[in-house]
């Protein structure tokens, strides 16, 4: 018999609110964590994006806070605006069931509405920079915080937020309960977890890459420019729905959107240099299916949870196995199938094969398309499978929504060179600069 939320100690009120959303059985990470949180323990949780961790801390949080508690009673720190917004969306319905208010503060939007609403929230979800802005204006105090949640703590470190997080945590009561969620509990993230928690229960939810749900393919290209041709091929699939394309840099995002537009493919970009309004509009168009191709950096896409993503394409290769898992985990969810495609260059083969071995995807990697190309330095920069890319005939059908080309149309000359949408990975990680206060 499967475990229920009631079995974990969740109140009937909250369990009923979850059931109304169609959530009746807890995910593995929720089964691991919820009871410990309800018992008042600090927890350290290693779990990837998309594993259900928001409700792993959100469900017990809603049950633990009284409607008449001094506010804010709980603080959830998140690295990005998108993740903060999605946490609120997840929690609002079950919070209302217990007469609790959830509010969010992040940069890129007006501060005055946040100044009015944040002090009235039972649960406050915030990015570090904007939260510090409110604290420095004396618009908010953290002295009543009972529970502190750090979500995707490793990403906050990557973005340079550690000094801000340290300052915020110093203002939270020492006798708080701390819930620490991260993709890894090793290295700097592990050190941070040890500093912020006391006698914490440690849980690891690190599922192996699912072959049943996700088909993994690797494509070797002779040059960065040739990746655009390969991407067009992938986007022309009749089986394709919403597609998330990852590049390494913000500039690469914008560049790739322009290059796709030149090939009659409509896409939208999401990265840190976009305003909050631009990012919300891009995500909304993607969620509604008005645009089926979203180009994003890892930081901007962190926490994005859009249903029915059929394809994840690593235009720029991921830095490591964890990044690969985070990216590809956005497809093949809730019983659906998905495809993960990774483009690689000849000088990346060694490092990426090692990553594939860590993920138990060696067979998929060794049977990659284009493996016979070898090093790009010896290639012709445009041939694939013996055919010259410059003379490749393609139909001119509209590709805005991933529909296939009409092969009966007259072929259209291909441009001799099409630059890629960003520099390639993987590269050695560098220490980032301190995160922007307008996160």
N, C-alpha and C positions, 0 to 999 in steps of 0.2 A: 504493500500500500504506500502511495507516495506521501511525502511530507507536505503538510499544509502550513499556512501562516499561523493558524491557531496552535498548531503543534509547537511552534517556536516561541509561543507566549504573546503573540500579537493580539491586541484587543479585538473584540467582535466588531466594534465600530470601524476600526481601520481595515480589518479583513473584509468587511462588507463594502467599504469604499473601493478597495482594490478589485473586488469581484465585479463591481459595476463597470470597471475599466477592462474587464475580461482577464484580469490577472488573478489566477486561483492557486497556482503552485509556485513556490519560490524557486528562483534560479540557484545553481550551486553556490555562488558566492553569498547569496542571501541566507542560505541554509547554514553556511559557515559562520556568519557574522551576527545575525540579528539577535540571537539569544544572549550572546556575550554583551552586546550593547545594552540590551534591556536589563541585564544584571549589573550594569554600571561600570563595566570594565573598559579600560583603554584597549584599543585594538590597532594592530598593524596589519594592513591587508595589501597583498600583492595581487593585482587583478588588472587585466587589460580593458581598454575602452570597449564598450558594447557588451560587457558581461553582466550587466544588471546591478552594478555597484551603487548607483544613485539611490535605488530603493533599499539597498543593503544598509545604508546609513539613514536614509530618509524615513523608512517605515518605523524603526524604533525611536527615531528622533521625535516624530509626531506623537508617539505614544508616551514619551517621557515628559513632554512639556505640558504644563497646566495652562489653561486658558487665562488664568489670572496671574500668571508669572510676570515678574518684572522683565521689561523688554530692553533690547533684544536678549532672548534667553539662549539662543543658539546662533553660532556663526559658522558659515560654510565658506571657506576660501577656495577660489577656483582661478586657474591661470588665464583664462580668456573670457571675453564677453559672451561668445557663443555658448560655451560650456555653462557659464553662470545662468544664462537665460534658459537653457534646457533643463538645468537642475530645478529652477523655479517651476517650469512647466510640469515637470514630473511630480513635484511635491504639492502643488496648489490644491489639487482635488482631494487628496487624502487629508491635507491640513484643514480644509474647510469642514471636514466631517467632525473635527474636534474643536471647531471655532478658533482656529489659529490663523494668523496672518503671515504670509511669506512675501518678502520684498527683495529686490535686487538692486545693487549699485555697481556701476561700471563706467568707465570713461567713454568719451566720444558722444555723449548726449548731455543735455542740460542738467546742471547740478541741483537747482532749486527744488524740483519735484522729489528728488532723492532725499534732500535735506528734510523735507516734510514727512516723507513716508518711512524712512529707515528707522527712526526711533520708535515707531509704533509696531514694528515687526516682531513677532515671536521668533521667527527664523529669518535671519538675514544672510543672503547669499551675495558675495562680493569678490571683486578682483582687488588685489592688494593696493594698487596705486590710488584708485578712486576712494577706497575705504580710508586710506591715510589722509586724503584731502578732507574728508568729512570730519575725521577726528581732529585734525589741526584747526578746523574752523569751529571746534567745540559744538558741532551739530550732533554729535553722537558719543556715547560712552560704552565701553565694553565691560564695565565692572559687574554687570549682571549675567554675563555669559556662563551658562552651566555646561554646555557642550561645544567643543571646538572641532570642526571637521576640516581637514586639509585634503582636498580632492585633487588627484593628479599632481601630487607633490613633486614628483621628478620633473614634470614639465615646468613647474614654477621655478625650480632650480635652473633648468635649461634656459629659461627666459630672463634670468638674473634677478629674480624677486626675493632671494634669500634675505638680504638686509631689511627689506620692507616687511617680510613675514616675521622676522625676528622682532622687529619693533612692535608689530601688532600683537604677537603672542605675549610679549612682555606686559601688555596692558590687560590681558585676560586673567581672571583669578587663577591662582596656582592650584586650587582644589577642583578645577574643572575636570570633565571627562574629555579625553582627546581621541579622535578617530582619524587615523592616518592611512590614506589610500594612495597607492603608487604603482606604476608598472614594474618597478623594481624596488627591492628593499636592500640592495647592495650599495657599496660606495657611499657617496655623499648623501644620497637619499636615506640610506640606513643610519648614517650618523645623525642626520636631522631627526629621524624618527625616534632614536634613542634619547635625544635631548628633550623632545617635546612630550614624551609619554612616560608613564610610570607603570611598571609591572604589566605591560601590555600583553594581551593574547595575540599571538601571531598566526595569520592565516595566509596560505598561498593558493590562489586559484589561477593556475596557469595552464589552460587547456592546450593540448597539442593541436596544431593546425588541422582543421577538419577537411579531410579529403572528400567525404561524402557530400558535404554542403558546397564546397568551393573547389573548382577546377583551377589548378595552378599551371600557368604556362610562362615560359621564358623565351624571349626573342632577342637574338644577337644581331646588331646592326653594324654596318661598316663605318658609320660616322654619326656624329650628332645630328647632322642635317637629315639623314635618312630616317631618323625616328619619326619625323612628321609624316612621311609616307606610310610608315607602319601604323601610326596612330589613326590616320584616315582609314586605312583598311579595317582596323578594329571598330571604328565608329560606324562603318558602313554595314555592320552585321544586322541582319533582320531580327536576330534574337535579342538585340540590345535594348535595355531600358535606360534608367538613370545611370550615368557613368561618372565616377569620381576619378579625376586624373591628378596625380601628385607630381609636383616639380619641387626643386630644392630652394629656389629663391623667389622673392617677390617680383623682381624684374622679369624673371623667367615666366611667371604666371601671365603677366600682361603681354609679354612677347608672344607666348603661345596662343593666347586668345586672338591676337591680330593675325598670326599665321594661319590659324584655322579659318578665320573670317575670309581670308584671301582664297580659301578653298571651299567657300560656301558652307562652312560649318559654324553654326551659332553656338557660342559657349560664354560662360561668365567666370570671372576670376574672384577669388577670395584670398586676401592676404592682409598683413598687418598695416599696410599703408592705406588701405581703404577706410573710409569713414564708417562709423557704426551704421548709418543709414544705408550706405552702399552695400555693406555686408549683409544686412537684413533683407534688402531687396533681392540681392543675388540668391540668397538661400531660399527666400520665398518663391522665386521663379523656378528654382530647381525642385523644391518640394511639390509645387503644383504641376510640374511636368511641362511648363512653358518652355523651359530650356532643359535639355537632358544631359548636358555636359558641363560639369563644374570643375574648374582648374584651381587647385589649392596648394598652399604650402602646408607642411606638417603642423606648424604652430597654429595657423588659421583654422585648420580642419579638426584640431584637437577637440573632442567632445561632440562633434557633429553627429547626430543620430537620425538619419533620414531613412525612412522605410523604402523598400523596393529598389535598392541600388543593385543593379544586376552585374555591373562590371567595376572593378577597381583597376586602374592602369597606372603603374609606376613608370611614368615618362622618364623621370630621373630616379635611378636606383636608390633604394633605402640605405641608410647608413649601417644598419645592423638588423639582427633578427627581431628584436623588440619592435623596431619601427615598422618592419615588414608586417608583423602580426597586427599592430595597431591599424595600419592602412587597410590590409586585406580583410580585417574583421568587420568592415562596414558593409560587406556583401554576404550573401549566403546565410541570412538570419531568419529566425522564426520558421524553420522548416523549408525555406526557399533555397534555391541553388544560386550560385554566383560564379563569376570568373575573375581570377586575379592574373593580370598580365604584367610582366616586368621586362622592360627594355634594358639591354646591357651592351656595353662596348667591349672591344677585344681586351683592353687593358684592365677591365674590371672582372674578367672571368675568374681569376684565382680567388679574389676576396669574396665574390658572390657565390662561388661554389662552396666555400667554407660556410657562408651563411645558410645556404640551402641544406648543407649537411646538418647544421644545428636544428633546422626546421624539419628534418626528415623528408626533404624534397629533392634529394640527389638525382633520383631517376628522372623527375620532371626537368631538372636543370640539364642533365647530360643529354636529353633528347630534345633540347631547345631548337627552335627554328633558327637557321643561320649559323649553326655551330661550325660549319665548314668554312666560314669566312676567315677565321683566324684573326690575326692582329689587323686593326684598321690601317696601319701604316703600309701594309702590302696590298690592300684592296684598291679597287678602282673608285671607291666612294659612292658608287651608285648601282652596281650590279647586285641582283639578288636572284639566286637560283638560275643564273645564266642569262636573265633578261635585263636589258638596260633600263634603269628606272627613268632615265630622261625620255625614253621613247615609249614608255608604258602607256597604253591606251585606256582611258577611263571615260565613263559616261558623265554627263553633266547634270544628273538629277540633284534636286535639292536635298541637302543632308542635314537640315536643321534639327530634325528629331530622330536621326539615326536610321532613317529609311534607306533601303538598299539602292544602289545606282541602277538606272535603267541601262542595261547592257546593249540595248538596241539603238541608243542614241549615238550621235556622231562623237567620235573620240575627241578629247580636248587636249591640246599640247600641254605637257607638264613643264613647269619651270625647272631650269637646270639645277638650281640650288634652292633649298628651303632650309633656313637655319632652324636649329632646335629651340625649345622653349625654356632653356635654363641650363646651367652647368651641371655636370654629371656628378654622381656620388659613386661609391661611398668615399668619404674623406674623413680624416682624423677630426674628432670633435675639438672645437676650440672653446675656451671659456667665454660665454657671452657677456656683453656689457650689461650693467644693471638695467632692469626692465623699466620701460617708460611708465610714468605715473598716470598716463592717460589710458591705461589698459582697459 
